Amino acid sequence: MSDAERHSRENFYQNLIWVVDGLPFKKNFEINHILPSPDDGFAKDLAWFPPGVHGGLFYRRSEHPEAQGDGNSLVLMHQMREIEDQVNASYRGHHQFIWKRPRITWFAAKCPVFLDFGDERLLQLILYDAERPTWCVRQISKRKFLHDVNTEASACSVGTRFYPLPKN
C-alpha cells in the first residue's frame, strides 16, 4: 500500500486499526529479546541499542545525560542480564525486532498497526522510545484483540488494558 493510500484511509475512517498480513515477509522478520514496559519508571532510563546477536544492549541515560542518541557519544554499555529480573517483572509483551526490507509505510501510520503472521498472536508496531527513536513490537493474543475490538471505543485502546478475559 502506498503512503498516499494509507494516509487517505486514515483521514477518512479515523478510528481505524490496521491488521497487516505478515506472511509475505515472515522470513524477513525476527522477534528479539523482551523489553520492559515503556511505561515503567526504570525503563525510561534505558536506551536500547539496535537488536542483534548480543541479546540486548543498553545504556542508562542517568549515567550519560550528554548522550543524544545520535551514535556520536561514548557510553557505558550494559547487557540485558544485568536487569533481567526487573525486565521480566515489567514485561507486557514488548520485544525488539529486526525487519529486513520493512514496509516503511506502516511506521508512518497514525492508527495502530498489527502484524499477523498466521499464529495465535498479533504483533503491534510501537514507537518504544521517541528520543532515540526505537521501535518495538508488542505481542497480543488474537483472542484479546477480538475482545478489545468489540469493547473498546477507541482503536488506540485495543490491547492496552490488562484484565482477565472471560472463559469460553
Buried (B, 14 or more C-beta within 10 A) or exposed (E): EEEEEBBEBBEEEEEBBBBBEBEEBEEEBEBBBBBBBBEBEBBBEBBBBEBEEEEBBBBBBEEBEEBEBEEEEEBEEBEBEEBEEBBEEBBBBBBBBEBEEBBEBBEEBEBBBBBBBEEEBBBBBBEBBEEBEBBBBBBBBBEBBEBBEEEBEEBEEBBBEEEEEEEE
